[in-house]
């Protein structure tokens, strides 16, 4: 613990040194100032799932500006060029505010009542339940998005920018909502269907400040996790990211990074302190990674359903270490149980048929891949608990008669009442750790991989197809949630999955440079903790207008 | 005046320290380590016959059985407590000071000042096994300092 605190202090001190050095160099000569790289024309910033990449032609939305002013190359296919909405201020028009986002409408039909508008990693309802035997149709605009990026003139070579981005997922379902299995409410859960879809509320996605200079870049605020180098390696799908078994989430962080840039190759390293998954751990999560990009070998890629652009072939590795300190399922006060969670991820973006720029889409073929292994890491996947729950009840009094469900029989109701000490309220979100029958705490293990492919049809690439396959497996969740665990009344083996597979196929068409439509088939297969195999078929269509 | 500082080295040092600390955490704990259910709890092996008939019914976390302190390593008083951790009774703790609401084990009329059970734990009065593990109630009270 103290070592991590020391490391944070050292890292913070490094930052202070960097910027103190910059601030103290006010007496640079005009020549020195002239050598500072000026910030060239900045293309629009963020898009659906796009961030932190080199800018291309003014079509989609990179954030990382170039360090040297270069004339904009002529796009291969000007039809795709979509000028950004940029407001400027100041005498030199060098204070900029870029407005970006998109309006999106989706409709999806499922073969079960297991999911809300996003598939993510919900549990498919057991076939013994009503939800598992009946279909569902939903229509939503909640994935629409609005963002702002502000940039100010460079100050002693330090460039600063800030991003605020929102979507309409503000009214949230319960964390386990949509499961439809016993003990889990089906549908939106905490609100009515009408309010859930028609009164969609703002939700923050990104809110961060970024400082960039030739030595180190600093990002403070909420954006994607570093793990998996999100969002560089995302696949293309109509479904709402993250796909099942895909690393996808955002949180507050302080990230340091540096790119060793050259013409053929960029090598980026980054490390950061992240909001801990469990605040009672009293330590930040730590993530770090390295990424290699081959700059002249570019492939067309669409992270999610928008933000199509050319990205350099790249491989990335990243990792995370975190600590948990969980209250034991016993009378409190008692010593917390310390456990470690960790993750290692490897990603690849491989342009099989490369492209020259973001508009050179016809006959472009790109492969994306991700492999992840770790433990105590479910929060790195969207909406992922796999149905794992923590105790919320007292242990029954010794000798209390129970029925086959573990419920106290009426003739001894008094004995079933809470009688032991302080009520047990978990001090950690579900899905990360679990108690076994001996009240021993374990982190839940997960191993996942995702492979995606995207092909942009000739002649121009206005139409493109994509497919994704993902798989996830836990080798210990089933033993932590056994079907015969009648004394652990919070255990619902019918609502816990131990493995999951996902497959989708998508067709997109750009009606105009600003309008895209898509059709998709998505199938999720899961094996529940009681070995029941369940599946859900989804058909989805999407309409997007990009600002 | 210009201050020359090797900022690149500072950055690299900072990142290296960060990663070093993170990797150090990896050695901190794992789920195979002993997990005490109350302060001062330690591993304890129950004698033959304890909770052996139906391990799911007679034992629930939060309940204790008073035992001879000599069987719980490190205890000096006459009374110690065997603690149920779900399926088995595999931890014990020494008697401790009084806390509001604390009750002596049923068979001990008066607890010595440091013979009280752990905070918020209750006696397993329905336990019908060998019990006491050699502890004589009268012996417990007669040895108060």
Contacts between the chains, C-beta under 8 A, distances in Angstrom:
chain1	res1	chain2	res2	distance
A	3	B	20	7.5
A	3	B	21	4.5
A	3	B	24	5.1
A	3	B	25	7.8
A	4	B	21	4.2
A	4	B	22	7.1
A	4	B	24	7.7
A	4	B	25	6.5
A	6	B	17	7.2
A	6	B	21	6.9
A	7	B	14	7.9
A	7	B	17	4.3
A	7	B	18	4.7
A	7	B	20	6.7
A	7	B	21	3.6
A	7	B	22	7.7
A	8	B	18	7.4
A	8	B	21	7.9
A	10	B	13	6.8
A	10	B	14	5.2
A	10	B	17	4.4
A	10	B	18	7.6
A	11	B	14	3.9
A	11	B	15	7.0
A	11	B	17	6.7
A	11	B	18	5.2
A	12	B	14	7.9
A	13	B	10	7.6
A	13	B	14	7.2
A	14	B	7	7.8
A	14	B	10	4.1
A	14	B	11	5.4
A	14	B	13	6.5
A	14	B	14	3.5
A	15	B	14	7.5
A	17	B	5	5.7
A	17	B	7	6.0
A	17	B	10	4.7
A	18	B	7	4.6
A	18	B	10	6.6
A	18	B	11	6.8
A	20	B	3	7.7
A	20	B	5	8.0
A	21	B	3	5.9
A	21	B	5	4.8
A	21	B	7	5.5
A	24	B	1	7.5
A	24	B	2	6.9
A	24	B	3	4.9
A	25	B	2	5.3
A	25	B	3	7.5
A	27	B	1	7.0
A	27	B	2	6.4
A	28	B	2	7.7
A	215	B	7	4.9
A	215	B	8	5.8
A	215	B	11	6.2
A	216	B	7	7.4
A	216	B	11	4.7
A	256	B	11	6.8
A	256	B	14	6.8
A	256	B	15	6.3
A	258	B	11	6.5
A	269	B	15	6.8
A	271	B	15	4.7
A	271	B	18	4.8
A	271	B	19	6.2
A	273	B	18	7.6
A	283	B	25	7.9
A	286	B	18	6.3
A	286	B	19	7.7
A	286	B	21	7.1
A	286	B	22	4.0
A	286	B	25	7.7
A	288	B	15	7.3
A	288	B	18	6.9
A	288	B	19	5.2
A	288	B	22	6.9
A	319	B	22	7.9
A	321	B	22	4.1
A	321	B	23	6.9
A	321	B	25	5.0
A	321	B	26	5.7
A	322	B	25	7.7
A	323	B	25	5.8
A	323	B	28	6.6
A	328	B	35	6.6
A	328	B	36	7.7
A	328	B	37	5.1
A	329	B	61	6.1
A	330	B	37	3.9
A	330	B	38	6.5
A	330	B	61	4.9
A	330	B	62	6.1
A	330	B	85	7.3
A	331	B	38	6.9
A	331	B	61	8.0
A	331	B	62	5.0
A	331	B	118	7.3
A	331	B	119	6.7
A	331	B	120	3.5
A	331	B	121	5.2
A	332	B	120	6.7
A	333	B	39	7.1
A	333	B	119	6.4
A	333	B	120	8.0
A	334	B	36	7.1
A	334	B	37	5.8
A	334	B	38	4.7
A	334	B	39	6.4
A	335	B	36	5.1
A	335	B	38	7.6
A	335	B	39	5.9
A	335	B	41	8.0
A	337	B	35	5.0
A	338	B	28	6.4
A	338	B	29	4.4
A	339	B	29	5.6
A	339	B	30	7.1
A	339	B	31	6.0
A	340	B	25	5.9
A	340	B	26	5.9
A	340	B	28	5.4
A	340	B	29	5.9
A	340	B	30	6.7
A	342	B	26	6.0
A	394	B	62	7.2
A	395	B	60	3.8
A	395	B	61	4.7
A	395	B	62	5.2
A	395	B	63	7.7
A	395	B	86	7.7
A	396	B	60	5.7
A	397	B	60	6.6
A	397	B	63	7.6
A	397	B	126	7.6
A	398	B	57	7.5
A	398	B	58	5.2
A	398	B	59	6.4
A	398	B	60	5.3
A	398	B	63	5.3
A	398	B	84	7.5
A	398	B	124	4.7
A	398	B	125	7.9
A	398	B	126	4.9
A	398	B	127	6.5
A	399	B	57	6.3
A	399	B	58	6.0
A	399	B	126	3.7
A	400	B	57	7.8
A	400	B	60	8.0
A	402	B	57	7.8
A	419	B	62	7.9
A	419	B	122	6.5
A	420	B	60	7.8
A	420	B	61	7.6
A	420	B	62	3.4
A	420	B	63	7.4
A	420	B	120	6.8
A	420	B	121	7.5
A	420	B	122	6.1
A	421	B	62	6.2
A	421	B	119	7.4
A	421	B	120	2.8
A	421	B	121	7.0
A	421	B	122	7.9
A	422	B	120	6.1
A	435	B	86	8.0
A	437	B	86	5.6
A	437	B	87	5.3
A	438	B	85	5.9
A	438	B	86	4.8
A	438	B	87	5.1
A	438	B	88	6.6
A	438	B	90	7.8
A	439	B	35	7.8
A	439	B	37	6.8
A	439	B	61	5.2
A	439	B	85	4.7
A	439	B	86	4.1
A	440	B	31	6.6
A	440	B	35	5.7
A	440	B	85	7.8
A	441	B	31	6.4
A	441	B	35	6.2
A	442	B	31	4.3
A	443	B	31	6.4
A	486	B	56	7.2
A	487	B	56	5.3
A	487	B	60	7.7
A	487	B	86	7.8
